[in-house]
């Protein structure tokens, strides 16, 4: 069940690093929103009009490509 979520824009040219930074930037407020809902007794999930999708964790090949590009992650 998803209690809170925040949108982040995905732009052409975004990398795993830029997406991580965008997600990290909204994460604290999103967690606080979820905690406030729990504290008030509201355990209702957020409505999500997006289609289901799944993206796996980066593979060894992805990490090698990031290293080749000298991209720092975390």
C-alpha positions in Angstrom: 0.0 0.0 0.0 1.3 3.4 -0.9 0.4 6.1 1.6 2.2 9.0 -0.1 4.0 9.8 -3.3 5.5 12.8 -4.9 6.0 13.3 -8.7 9.4 14.0 -10.2 10.0 15.0 -13.7 11.9 12.7 -16.0 13.7 14.7 -18.7 15.6 13.5 -21.8 19.2 13.1 -20.7 18.4 12.3 -17.1 20.7 9.7 -15.7 20.3 7.4 -12.7 22.3 10.0 -10.8 20.0 12.9 -11.7 16.9 10.9 -11.0 18.3 9.8 -7.7 18.9 13.4 -6.8 15.4 14.4 -7.8 13.8 11.6 -5.7 16.1 12.4 -2.8 15.0 16.0 -3.0 11.3 15.1 -2.4 11.8 12.1 -0.1 11.8 13.8 3.3 8.5 15.7 2.6 6.9 12.6 1.2 7.8 10.6 4.3 6.5 13.3 6.5 3.2 13.3 4.6 2.9 9.6 5.1 3.7 9.9 8.8 1.0 12.6 9.3 -1.5 10.4 7.6 -0.7 7.5 9.9 -0.7 9.7 13.0 -4.2 11.0 12.1 -5.5 7.4 11.6 -5.7 7.8 7.8 -4.3 4.6 6.3 -5.9 5.1 2.9 -3.7 4.6 -0.1 -3.1 7.4 -2.6 -5.0 7.2 -5.8 -2.6 6.4 -8.6 -3.8 6.9 -12.2 -0.5 5.7 -13.7 -0.1 2.4 -15.5 1.8 -0.2 -13.6 5.4 -0.4 -14.5 8.5 -2.1 -13.2 12.1 -1.1 -13.6 14.7 -3.4 -12.1 17.8 -2.4 -10.3 20.8 -1.5 -12.4 22.6 -4.6 -13.8 26.3 -5.2 -13.7 26.4 -3.9 -17.3 24.7 -0.7 -16.3 27.2 -0.1 -13.4 30.1 -0.7 -15.8 28.6 1.9 -18.2 28.3 4.4 -15.4 31.9 3.8 -14.4 33.0 4.1 -18.0 31.3 7.5 -18.1 32.9 8.4 -14.8 29.5 9.1 -13.3 29.4 9.3 -9.5 26.4 7.7 -7.8 25.8 8.3 -4.1 
